[in-house]
Amino acid sequence: MQLSSIIEALVTASDNALSSEEIARLVRARVAEAEDVRARQIEEEEEPEPLPGWLTDLAEVSEEQVVAAIAELNRSYDETGRAFTLSERARGWRIFTRVDYGEFVRQLYPGRRPERLSAPAMETLAIIAYRQPITKSAIEAVRGVSCDGMLQKLLDRELVRIGGRAELPGRPLLYETTDLFYEHFGIRSIDDLPNAGELRKVKLPEPEEESTGTSPEEQLALKAAGTDTEAADETPAPEAESSETPS
């Protein structure tokens, strides 16, 4: 039994993405379990069957070996023209259908229309992604307008979350991207974003001093969308989409 086939079985059976470390641990755990069974049989003076060589060879499997086996699997998928591939995201490895088959897969969900973010929401999301963790005032200093409504939309979509508080007067909230953000845009980390290293070093406009009169509870409750100065001008814009669809 090959390591690549074992990995394929694990990823297919799991409801959640699996990291390379977790896959290697699961494989080693299976070998340890078989060795424990054999040891108990010896203690009970039974005649245990020897472990197969392919199993004992997996006793020290590493993350690097898992990654190499996955690359072998993907090469096999490419050569045989399979409709899916193994891709790594922030949470780990998952099987995705290839983008070429997206229009066919969409027929499974006739009532579901692709959700898109407006241009202001995408701009706000981009600022958070490249400069996280970041305060609301720092985002507004870059955009030049209030972003309460945009932040609420991103929080509702679970693309952004509150990641703590800044060590500044008033302890303003810090915003950062979620694992769903990485899944949606098909990246593993911020370093995978275009020009990430350069854009994260660009000096941003200085935000106005955070208000000290706002309590943490009031900060957590964002303003209603109607108070957003951008709401009237908001127009739909294409949303960046992952090149692959989870199978």
Stockholm file with secondary structure:
# STOCKHOLM 1.0

chainA/1-247         MQLSSIIEALVTASDNALSSEEIARLVRARVAEAEDVRARQIEEEEEPEPLPGWLTDLAEVSEEQVVAAIAELNRSYDETGRAFTLSERARGWRIFTRVDYGEFVRQLYPGRRPERLSAPAMETLAIIAYRQPITKSAIEAVRGVSCDGMLQKLLDRELVRIGGRAELPGRPLLYETTDLFYEHFGIRSIDDLPNAGELRKVKLPEPEEESTGTSPEEQLALKAAGTDTEAADETPAPEAESSETPS
#=GR chainA/1-247 SS CCHHHHHHHHHHHCSSCBCHHHHHHHHHHHHHHHHHHHHHHHHTTCCCCCCCHHHHTTTTCCHHHHHHHHHHHHHHHHHHTCSEEEEEETTEEEEEEEGGGHHHHHTTCTTCCCCCCBHHHHHHHHHHHHHCSEEHHHHHHHHSSCCHHHHHHHHHTTSEEEEEECSSTTCCEEEEECHHHHHHHTCSSGGGSTTHHHHTTSCCCCCCCCCSSSCHHHHHSCCCGGGCTTGGGCCBCCCCCCSEEEC
#=GC SS_cons         CCHHHHHHHHHHHCSSCBCHHHHHHHHHHHHHHHHHHHHHHHHTTCCCCCCCHHHHTTTTCCHHHHHHHHHHHHHHHHHHTCSEEEEEETTEEEEEEEGGGHHHHHTTCTTCCCCCCBHHHHHHHHHHHHHCSEEHHHHHHHHSSCCHHHHHHHHHTTSEEEEEECSSTTCCEEEEECHHHHHHHTCSSGGGSTTHHHHTTSCCCCCCCCCSSSCHHHHHSCCCGGGCTTGGGCCBCCCCCCSEEEC
//
